[in-house]
Amino acid sequence: MTQPILSAPWYPPRSTKPLPGQTRGRIKKWVAHRLGYTRKRRRAQLLALEGHLDRFRKLSDNALTREIEQFQHIFSRDWGTDCRPETVKNRSGALALLSVCMERELGMTPYRVQHMAALAMHQGAVVQLAPGEGKTLALALVGALYGWTGRPCHMVTANDYLAERDATLMAPFYQRCGLSVSAVLPQQAADERRQNYSGHVVYATGSQLLADFLRDELLISGAHTPLLRQLRLMQGRSNHVVMQGLFAAVVDEADSVFVDEANTPLIISGSDPNPRLHEVVPTACSVVDQFVPGRHYRLDGASLSMTFTDEGEDLMVELTRNLPPMWRNTARREELIRQALTARDVFQRGRHYIVADDKVVIIDENTGRSMPNRTWSYGLHQAIEAKENVPLTEPSKTMVKQSFQHFFSCYHRLCGASGTLQGIKGELWATYGLVTVNIPPRLPSRLEILPAAHFKSISAKMDALCTRVIRLHAQQLPVLVGTRRISDSETIAEKLRSQGVDCAVLNAQAHAQEAQIIAQAGQACAVTVATNMAGRGVDIKICETIARAGGLQVLMFEPHESRRVDWQLFGRSGRQGAPGQATLFVSSQDELLRRHLPWFARWLSGIGTPVYVRKIALKIGIRLAQRHAERFMWRQRKRLAERDRLIKDQLTFTEQGR
């Protein structure tokens, strides 16, 4: 693999400082004007880029190689992210040259919308592109520009499958540009990951990047300057560091990486053997069988916080009276009972985790993929293992942790793209200092979103959904059914198969066949039942016959807590001007209502006739519940960001005191 030309063997993370709240609005307007986000400047840059295209297309391969070497030399000295005239000229010419390389190596010609997106992203913006407009190519153009600087460039994807797919797909393009590309995956050994990180352009998930960064932090003990790092190297403490630092991050599906995954910090933990915990956890799981929700404890559906009633506390004392002395401590006793109740009532098999080879494997709710190397902390993982009657693993202790918000703020250059940034543009600016630019679609959307189908119970909703699938299957149209839980996807698939409809299931238990299932999902009579795995970064291709018949039909079995996730699933259809239809199925028993508006769900379930009143009320309730859930998650992210800032200020004060 070709080694990049780095100015230093390691690039230190950027030290960030929050912007004053009262000046953010004025700074945002200044940044938008300074970085050329005005319509007039974007048009001028596009015209310059298109002028270079005609010239570069006439060059021979040898002449094109000489131009590549010249631009690589220019960008290795100048990052090219400001708006000086010579910088704008170099950026437009470089993107035109990269577009010609992409045409010759991949047979793909970037459209004007992709050029617009690449220009905005290289200037430090997050762009909103309609689904199917070609974010992968636009991101690759920006990645090549940062790769020419000779500094670490990380292409952040929504999941490991996309990281490996995009690195393989774009390899001929990067190699033609004189760059090396690689993908960092969880199953790779440390030596292989270290070699892959030495490439010019590295594809990986945000979780993988943060995990490797935190492991390196443990090895170098917080050496954030090249001098301190060299001292650690002389001491032999950083020989096993895999990353080469943080410089540029180009983020695909930016809303998922920046917002959806930002609620929970990533924790690097080590084994902490605790034989006593192995003794008390099974006992706690057996004790909680006598606890009744609402009578002995109350569970807040939104925050999942638990409080015990007076009757519950008395029952707790009575049930643990004859247990070993470890149960005498009030705080320890309540924590053990609380963890056991959380494992029983909150965490569901098939949604939050699966059991494979007598092990509890966590499932990422945002992507629907399994995370075999992750565990819950504070004894919760052991409580779930006791609930499922699998061997208990050793508990873990936290060694280092960091939030995704703080991690991505450490990059010197940050940008990204997504098709669903609605409602989070202010949060992206307040948290990361990123301006959002809307790119108009190349072709008008022909996706038809039908009115939501409302039902009183989940069983009635499932029957109606299966009936709709059978009718569409008889019309030889491809159907994609989206669910939130693995159990729902399996149930729907069994019900369809019992009625003679063959279907493919895509969830955490069948992720190995994802590429094959997605490749066939757009064919005639194809029925695919998928969790959130099929909601991001995949392109279900349809033929002209299917397009004339109506296109891909998307059926959502249950609304999500965020409206953006609903739009992501709907965006699998109607891509690049193709026709398609999408329908949402909702019921008064859906978890969204029961968790965030329990009083409304109880009132709604009691409504009988007339039917139209129940439908209107259910429609209003779903909107209120999603709004409540989005605000709650935003407050969580805000508190997490404030805590990170307080910790960082405290560490800075301590270092200055020394």
Salt bridges, closest charged atoms under 4 A:
GLU50 OE2 - ARG112 NH2 2.83
ASP61 OD1 - ARG104 NH1 2.87
ASP78 OD2 - ARG84 NH2 3.08
ASP82 OD2 - ARG84 NE 2.77
GLU86 OE2 - ARG84 NH1 3.77
GLU103 OE2 - ARG57 NH2 2.68
GLU105 OE2 - ARG176 NE 3.62
ASP166 OD1 - ARG165 NH2 2.86
ASP191 OD1 - ARG194 NH1 2.79
ASP212 OD1 - ARG193 NH1 2.67
ASP212 OD1 - ARG215 NH1 2.79
GLU217 OE2 - HIS224 NE2 3.13
GLU253 OE1 - ARG536 NH2 2.26
ASP255 OD1 - ARG536 NH2 3.13
ASP255 OD2 - ARG564 NH1 2.83
ASP260 OD1 - ARG564 NH2 2.64
GLU311 OE2 - ARG295 NE 2.67
GLU311 OE2 - HIS296 NE2 3.81
GLU335 OE1 - ARG338 NH1 3.65
ASP345 OD1 - ARG344 NE 2.79
GLU365 OE1 - ARG351 NH2 3.01
GLU365 OE2 - HIS352 NE2 3.58
GLU385 OE2 - HIS381 NE2 3.57
GLU388 OE1 - ARG349 NH1 3.01
GLU394 OE1 - HIS278 NE2 4.00
GLU427 OE2 - ARG637 NE 2.47
ASP463 OD1 - LYS495 NZ 3.17
ASP488 OD2 - ARG485 NH1 3.19
GLU514 OE2 - ARG369 NH2 2.51
ASP539 OD2 - LYS541 NZ 3.59
ASP539 OD1 - ARG575 NE 3.09
GLU558 OE1 - ARG485 NH1 2.72
GLU561 OE2 - ARG595 NH1 3.05
GLU561 OE2 - HIS596 NE2 3.17
ASP566 OD1 - HIS560 ND1 2.88
ASP590 OD1 - LYS461 NZ 2.67
GLU591 OE1 - ARG351 NH1 2.28
GLU591 OE1 - ARG485 NH2 2.45
GLU630 OE1 - ARG563 NH2 2.77
GLU655 OE2 - ARG658 NH1 3.64
